[in-house]
Amino acid sequence: MEFKDNLRFLRRSNKMSQDELAEKLGYKSFTTVQKWEDGTAFPRVSTLNKIASLFNVDVDHLLNLNIRNNQVAVPILGEVKAGYDMYANEDIYGYEYCNNEEYGPGEYFYLKVKGDSMIDLRIGEGDIVYVRKQNYLNDKDLGVFLLDNNEVTIKKIHYDKGQITLQAANPSYPDREFRPEDIKILGKVLHNKVLF
């Protein structure tokens, strides 16, 4: 993902040649570093830890953060229906970037939207929603839900007398009620983006 570009950027920012970096990491030649930077090879975990320590960065940032632009590469996982009757699909379609400030502890992902049930919140077909993975939501939060172990949807949650109601943001779609045990919260929607 970002490793080869980050390594080159960090090495150059520290005015270090490929030979010098190789020597600091215990390699006899610059060719290993050259292969890492052109993306034809990848270091072992122990070497990644040494590189991160040498440049005073987190391993996670070294791999996922575009350090030069302070952005994180977040995977786009399949599609989620802004409506109902869409099966869960966790294929990685690609990556989208978010600012480092939007990326904290925990797991984050984007989901591509199909349907128009959340259109009044400006979430429409083809958009991607940025989700923090979590298994709880507050009343009126916008979330991603797994229903009946195969249907994934985006809705606003409402708790009432032991029931959970999932609410659309389009009057054409009725609210749906569930028992807590019949629904799984996958995460909280933090924002959406329109892909061009």
Legacy VTK file of the C-alpha trace (Angstrom):
# vtk DataFile Version 3.0
C-alpha trace
ASCII
DATASET POLYDATA
POINTS 196 float
0.000 0.000 0.000
2.001 2.991 1.314
5.169 1.324 2.539
7.459 1.801 -0.478
6.582 5.501 -0.823
6.836 6.111 2.914
10.220 4.433 3.106
11.597 6.535 0.257
10.134 9.724 1.748
11.484 9.034 5.258
14.912 8.037 3.979
15.235 11.156 1.814
13.825 13.443 4.519
16.548 12.171 6.815
19.191 12.747 4.084
20.079 9.060 4.094
21.241 7.067 1.074
19.975 3.562 0.326
23.468 2.306 1.253
23.327 4.060 4.634
19.870 2.690 5.422
20.930 -0.829 4.420
23.956 -0.586 6.705
21.874 0.621 9.673
19.540 -2.361 9.158
22.402 -4.864 8.909
22.378 -5.442 5.133
25.595 -5.524 3.100
24.156 -3.887 -0.008
21.637 -1.190 -0.952
19.833 -3.562 -3.350
17.419 -4.844 -0.681
16.359 -1.273 0.175
16.077 -0.515 -3.546
13.709 -3.487 -3.987
11.566 -2.326 -1.047
11.316 1.148 -2.557
10.378 -0.082 -6.028
7.807 -2.486 -4.567
9.359 -5.736 -5.792
10.182 -6.958 -2.264
8.867 -6.445 1.246
10.747 -6.600 4.575
10.122 -9.093 7.361
8.108 -8.013 10.402
11.246 -7.737 12.533
12.823 -5.438 9.922
9.638 -3.350 9.691
9.886 -2.786 13.442
13.521 -1.690 13.060
12.622 0.734 10.248
9.741 2.210 12.258
12.005 2.633 15.285
14.791 4.177 13.196
12.454 6.830 11.758
10.388 7.178 14.959
7.026 6.244 13.389
4.416 3.587 14.186
4.529 0.425 12.068
0.812 0.930 11.299
1.558 4.427 9.972
4.545 3.157 8.008
2.244 0.675 6.247
-1.047 2.587 5.986
-0.450 6.312 6.371
0.609 8.477 3.452
3.194 10.165 5.666
4.033 12.930 3.198
0.377 14.049 2.931
-0.720 12.915 6.408
-3.384 10.603 4.972
-4.361 7.016 5.767
-5.299 4.383 3.167
-8.569 2.760 4.317
-9.990 -0.315 2.529
-13.303 -0.129 0.658
-15.090 -3.336 1.645
-17.738 -4.530 -0.761
-21.133 -2.903 -0.929
-23.839 -2.059 1.577
-27.385 -1.324 0.592
-29.073 1.892 1.586
-32.264 -0.112 1.494
-32.802 -3.777 2.221
-32.221 -7.202 0.673
-28.497 -6.851 -0.045
-26.290 -9.745 0.938
-23.095 -9.170 2.901
-20.021 -8.982 0.694
-16.578 -8.333 2.138
-14.424 -8.163 -0.986
-11.871 -5.340 -0.939
-12.661 -3.076 -3.903
-9.731 -0.742 -3.351
-8.598 1.972 -0.957
-9.710 5.510 -0.196
-7.763 8.081 1.776
-8.825 9.940 4.876
-6.955 12.485 6.956
-4.888 11.189 9.846
-7.145 13.145 12.250
-10.082 10.934 11.186
-8.152 7.738 11.860
-7.797 6.843 15.521
-7.514 3.679 17.575
-9.672 0.835 16.318
-10.649 -0.463 12.902
-12.006 1.681 10.067
-13.302 0.851 6.612
-15.313 2.295 3.751
-18.377 0.637 2.253
-19.759 1.363 -1.188
-23.470 2.294 -1.140
-26.242 0.873 -3.309
-29.781 2.213 -3.180
-31.459 5.432 -2.112
-33.067 4.848 1.276
-30.681 7.332 2.948
-30.901 9.984 0.233
-32.323 12.651 2.589
-29.015 12.438 4.466
-27.211 12.882 1.117
-26.047 9.283 1.059
-26.808 7.900 -2.381
-25.978 5.236 -4.914
-22.247 5.008 -5.595
-21.153 6.972 -2.502
-18.845 5.421 0.051
-19.461 5.659 3.791
-16.618 5.837 6.314
-17.274 3.423 9.190
-15.635 2.842 12.557
-16.043 -0.813 13.470
-17.931 -1.133 16.778
-20.745 -3.244 18.200
-22.734 -0.507 19.959
-24.514 2.694 18.924
-26.328 5.474 20.731
-29.943 6.295 19.952
-30.270 8.076 16.570
-26.725 7.142 15.469
-26.237 6.192 11.846
-24.873 2.683 11.581
-24.184 -0.365 9.456
-26.152 -3.459 10.429
-26.092 -7.153 9.615
-29.577 -8.672 9.560
-30.318 -12.422 9.499
-26.583 -13.093 9.031
-26.670 -12.143 5.346
-28.284 -8.744 4.803
-26.256 -5.565 5.329
-27.844 -2.131 5.482
-27.210 1.480 6.543
-29.875 2.998 8.779
-30.434 5.278 11.750
-31.038 3.330 14.977
-33.772 4.000 17.520
-34.162 2.126 20.809
-37.646 1.774 22.291
-38.945 -0.604 24.988
-36.525 -3.422 24.260
-36.980 -3.146 20.500
-34.635 -1.712 17.877
-36.085 0.279 15.010
-34.031 0.927 11.889
-35.085 4.145 10.203
-34.500 5.177 6.597
-33.958 8.751 5.432
-36.391 8.442 2.534
-40.185 8.394 3.036
-40.517 5.609 0.466
-38.906 3.147 2.903
-40.785 2.044 6.041
-39.142 1.678 9.439
-38.332 -1.881 10.456
-38.430 -3.262 14.004
-36.130 -5.958 15.368
-35.418 -7.747 18.589
-31.841 -6.971 19.743
-30.819 -10.600 19.215
-31.887 -10.477 15.538
-29.555 -7.658 14.561
-25.800 -7.177 14.654
-24.223 -3.723 14.744
-21.144 -3.671 12.495
-20.108 -0.066 12.976
-20.901 3.622 13.149
-21.059 5.710 9.962
-18.860 8.778 10.480
-19.299 10.437 7.078
-19.714 9.731 3.403
-17.901 10.679 0.213
-19.036 10.893 -3.370
-16.746 8.955 -5.693
-16.177 10.372 -9.145
LINES 1 197
196 0 1 2 3 4 5 6 7 8 9 10 11 12 13 14 15 16 17 18 19 20 21 22 23 24 25 26 27 28 29 30 31 32 33 34 35 36 37 38 39 40 41 42 43 44 45 46 47 48 49 50 51 52 53 54 55 56 57 58 59 60 61 62 63 64 65 66 67 68 69 70 71 72 73 74 75 76 77 78 79 80 81 82 83 84 85 86 87 88 89 90 91 92 93 94 95 96 97 98 99 100 101 102 103 104 105 106 107 108 109 110 111 112 113 114 115 116 117 118 119 120 121 122 123 124 125 126 127 128 129 130 131 132 133 134 135 136 137 138 139 140 141 142 143 144 145 146 147 148 149 150 151 152 153 154 155 156 157 158 159 160 161 162 163 164 165 166 167 168 169 170 171 172 173 174 175 176 177 178 179 180 181 182 183 184 185 186 187 188 189 190 191 192 193 194 195
